[in-house]
């Protein structure tokens, strides 16, 4: 068989298999797919590299990925697979790009975290190329397919422009979910359990939990993540082996557990802390929170609000998204 015909046949096999098997919708805890970019803005003739990443994979054998971009700002240069197998170069149509890949023969699927492919763009004009991951159809070695769909925006972010990028980025990566298909509820308080879930999943933390808090039941949706956080010493509870999972978390407690999680994940080293005195309400910070908050300030993860930390205010979903986004950037 000629190479050109073989390429076409293999692509059609991949697409037909994906299309013929019903795929489940994305759910928290499933594998996730993300894009990492060498730059957010480009100039004419500037090179821009995008990496497609698979996170928490559980036997990825083949995929079909849809990516969008602004064709007035960038154009495709080339794309390469990071995996061994058959990779179809991108099919591009007016700012939409499809990539397909499959392993050949009886091979084990990819596990864990790995780069799937790299895409090289070249700048055509100055601006934001607006490169976004739209969907991924993934097959396991048994050719069972799952479809992952990534929204890039919500309808209720007016007034929360300071958190819009962070919310949309985390939602596109599957790290955080909306309260519905079209809403994020950015001003709602976030509970201690829900913030713990975000930390554990965002940082890929794991541990063999041999116990849990007395007020966390095995049937609770947060049982696994809170158990991992308890085992690792990230979540230390409210006393008497109670966690208060459904209580809204305070801003200072959110920052404390974020600092603990970063250390466990190897993202923050112990170092001399910065001074909190530049914040007008620094005296309101509890003693146990002073050092963690100061470390986060030094890392740029906490920037304050009108020269205030507001440590005892309850944290909102928007604030939690910003914290998670910033710690992932460090």
C-alpha positions in Angstrom: 0.0 0.0 0.0 1.3 3.4 -0.8 2.2 5.7 2.0 -0.4 8.3 1.1 -3.2 5.7 1.0 -2.0 4.2 4.3 -2.1 7.6 6.0 -5.7 8.2 4.8 -6.8 4.7 5.8 -5.3 4.9 9.3 -6.9 8.3 9.9 -10.3 7.0 8.8 -10.0 4.0 11.1 -9.2 6.3 14.0 -12.1 8.7 13.3 -14.6 5.9 12.6 -13.8 4.1 15.8 -14.1 7.3 17.8 -17.4 8.2 16.2 -19.0 4.8 16.5 -18.5 4.2 20.2 -20.7 6.3 22.6 -18.5 8.5 24.8 -19.2 9.5 28.3 -19.2 13.2 29.3 -16.4 14.7 31.3 -16.6 14.1 35.1 -14.3 15.2 37.8 -11.6 12.7 38.5 -11.3 11.6 34.9 -8.1 12.1 32.9 -7.7 15.7 31.7 -6.1 17.3 28.7 -4.4 20.7 28.7 -2.4 23.1 26.5 0.8 24.8 27.5 2.1 27.7 25.4 5.6 29.3 25.1 3.9 32.7 25.0 0.4 34.3 25.2 1.1 37.1 22.7 3.0 36.9 19.4 4.6 39.3 16.9 4.9 38.8 13.1 7.3 35.9 12.3 7.6 35.0 16.0 7.7 31.3 16.7 5.1 30.0 19.2 5.1 26.4 20.5 2.1 24.7 22.0 2.3 21.4 23.8 -0.8 19.1 24.2 -0.6 17.4 27.6 -2.4 14.4 28.9 -2.9 14.4 32.7 -3.8 11.4 34.9 -4.1 9.1 31.9 -5.5 5.6 32.4 -4.6 3.7 29.2 -4.7 6.2 26.3 -4.3 4.3 23.1 -5.6 6.8 20.5 -7.0 10.3 20.3 -8.6 12.9 18.2 -8.1 16.5 19.4 -9.9 19.7 18.2 -8.1 23.0 18.8 -9.1 26.5 17.7 -6.9 29.5 17.0 -7.1 33.0 15.4 -5.9 32.5 11.8 -5.4 36.2 11.4 -2.7 36.2 14.1 -0.9 32.9 13.7 -0.5 30.2 11.0 0.5 26.5 11.5 4.2 25.7 10.9 4.4 22.0 11.8 3.2 19.5 14.4 5.0 16.4 15.9 3.9 13.5 18.1 5.6 12.9 21.4 4.4 9.3 21.5 5.4 6.2 19.4 2.7 5.3 16.9 0.9 6.7 13.9 0.3 10.5 14.0 -1.7 12.3 11.5 -0.5 15.8 10.8 -3.1 18.5 11.6 -6.0 19.1 9.4 -6.6 22.9 9.4 -9.8 24.7 8.3 -10.3 28.4 9.0 -8.9 28.5 12.6 -9.9 24.9 13.5 -7.3 22.2 13.8 -7.8 18.4 14.2 -5.0 16.1 15.3 -5.3 12.3 15.4 -3.0 9.6 16.8 -3.2 5.9 17.4 -0.8 3.2 18.6 -0.3 0.3 16.3 -0.9 -3.3 17.4 -1.3 -4.7 20.9 0.3 -2.0 22.9 -0.5 -0.7 26.4 -2.1 2.7 26.7 -0.3 5.7 28.1 -0.5 6.2 31.9 -0.1 9.2 34.2 1.1 12.6 32.9 2.8 13.0 29.6 3.2 15.3 26.6 1.2 14.0 23.6 2.3 16.4 20.8 3.8 19.7 20.0 2.5 22.3 17.6 4.6 25.0 16.1 2.9 28.2 15.0 4.4 31.4 13.3 3.1 34.8 14.0 1.3 36.7 11.2 0.3 39.8 13.2 0.8 41.2 16.7 -1.8 39.9 19.1 -3.3 37.1 21.1 -3.6 34.0 18.9 -6.4 32.7 21.2 -5.4 29.1 21.0 -7.9 26.9 22.8 -8.5 23.2 23.4 -12.1 22.5 22.4 -12.5 18.7 22.8 -10.6 15.4 23.0 -11.9 12.0 21.9 -9.8 9.3 23.6 -9.7 5.6 23.2 -8.3 2.9 25.5 -6.6 -0.3 24.3 -10.1 -2.0 24.2 -11.2 0.8 21.8 -13.7 2.1 24.3 -14.0 5.9 23.7 -14.6 8.8 26.0 -15.2 12.4 24.9 -13.9 15.4 26.9 -15.4 18.7 26.2 -13.8 21.9 27.5 -15.8 25.1 27.9 -13.8 28.3 27.8 -16.2 30.8 29.3 -19.3 31.2 31.6 -22.2 33.7 31.3 -21.9 35.1 34.9 -18.4 36.5 35.1 -19.4 40.2 34.7 -17.8 42.1 37.6 -15.2 39.4 38.0 -12.9 40.3 35.2 -9.9 40.1 37.6 -10.5 36.4 37.8 -11.9 35.6 34.3 -8.6 34.4 32.8 -7.9 32.1 35.8 -11.4 30.7 35.9 -11.5 30.0 32.1 -8.1 28.5 32.1 -8.8 26.1 34.9 -12.2 25.2 33.4 -10.6 24.5 30.1 -8.1 22.2 31.8 -10.9 20.4 33.6 -9.4 21.4 37.0 -12.5 23.4 38.1 -16.1 23.0 37.1 -19.0 25.4 36.9 -22.2 25.3 38.9 -24.0 24.6 35.6 -23.2 24.4 31.9 -23.3 28.2 31.6 -22.6 29.5 35.1 -19.6 29.5 37.5 -21.1 31.4 40.5 -17.8 33.3 41.1 -19.1 35.2 44.1 -20.4 32.1 46.0 -18.4 31.0 49.0 -16.3 27.8 48.6 -16.4 25.1 51.3 -13.4 23.6 53.1 -14.0 20.3 51.3 -14.3 21.8 47.8 -11.1 23.8 48.1 -9.3 20.7 49.4 -10.6 18.8 46.3 -9.2 21.5 44.0 -5.8 21.4 45.7 -5.4 17.7 45.7 -6.5 17.3 42.0 -4.7 20.3 40.7 -1.3 19.2 42.2 -1.9 15.5 41.5 -1.4 14.7 45.2 -1.8 11.1 46.3 -1.4 9.0 49.4 -2.7 5.8 51.0 -5.2 7.2 53.4 -5.7 4.9 56.4 -8.3 7.0 58.1 -10.3 10.2 57.9 -12.1 12.8 59.9 -15.1 11.8 62.0 -17.4 14.1 60.1 -16.3 12.9 56.7 -18.4 9.9 55.5 -17.2 7.3 52.9 -20.3 8.2 50.9 -19.3 11.9 50.6 -18.0 13.0 47.2 -15.0 14.6 48.9 -14.1 11.5 51.0 -11.0 10.5 48.9 -9.5 13.9 48.5 -10.0 14.9 52.2 -8.5 11.6 53.2 -5.4 12.3 51.1 -5.1 15.8 52.5 -5.4 14.5 56.0 -2.8 11.8 55.5 -0.3 14.3 54.0 -0.9 16.9 56.8 -2.5 19.4 54.5 -5.9 19.4 56.1 -5.5 19.4 59.9 -9.1 19.9 60.8 -10.9 22.1 63.3 -10.2 20.0 66.4 -11.5 16.7 67.9 -10.9 15.0 64.6 -13.5 17.2 62.9 -12.9 18.8 59.5 -16.0 20.9 59.0 -16.2 20.0 55.3 -19.3 22.0 54.5 -18.2 25.1 56.3 -17.1 28.0 54.1 -13.4 28.3 54.2 -11.8 31.6 55.3 -9.3 33.4 53.2 -6.5 32.8 55.6 -7.3 29.1 55.9 -7.4 28.8 52.1 -4.0 30.3 51.9 -2.6 28.1 54.7 -3.7 24.8 53.2 -2.5 26.1 49.8 1.0 26.7 51.2 1.1 23.3 52.8 0.0 21.6 49.6 2.7 23.5 47.6 5.4 22.2 50.0 4.1 18.6 49.7 4.1 18.9 45.9 7.7 20.3 46.0 6.6 23.7 44.6 7.7 25.8 47.6 10.9 25.7 49.6 11.3 26.9 53.2 12.9 30.3 53.1 12.9 33.6 55.0 9.4 35.0 54.9 8.4 38.4 53.8 6.9 41.0 56.1 3.1 41.3 56.2 3.1 44.8 57.7 2.5 46.5 54.4 -1.1 45.2 54.6 -3.3 47.4 56.8 -5.1 44.5 58.4 -2.0 42.3 59.0 -2.7 42.3 62.7 -5.9 40.3 62.0 -3.9 37.3 60.7 -3.9 34.4 63.1 -0.5 33.3 64.5 -0.7 29.9 62.8 -1.2 31.7 59.4 1.5 34.3 59.5 4.4 32.3 58.0 2.4 30.5 55.3 0.8 33.8 54.2 4.1 35.6 54.2 5.6 32.9 52.0 2.7 33.1 49.5 3.1 36.9 49.4 6.8 36.5 48.6 5.9 34.0 45.8 3.4 36.5 44.4 0.5 34.1 45.0 -1.1 36.6 47.4 -1.3 40.2 46.2 -3.9 41.6 48.5 -6.9 43.8 47.8 -6.6 47.5 48.4 -3.6 46.8 50.7 -5.7 44.4 52.7 -5.5 40.6 53.1 -9.0 40.2 54.7 -7.9 37.0 56.4 -11.2 36.3 58.2 -13.5 36.9 55.2 -14.9 33.8 53.6 -13.2 32.8 50.3 -15.2 32.9 47.1 -15.1 30.5 44.2 -13.4 33.2 42.1 -10.7 33.8 44.7 -10.1 30.1 45.0 -9.6 29.8 41.2 -7.1 32.7 41.3 -5.1 31.0 44.1 -5.1 27.6 42.3 -4.0 29.2 39.0 -1.2 31.2 40.6 0.2 28.2 42.5 0.2 26.1 39.4 2.3 28.8 37.7 5.0 28.6 40.3 
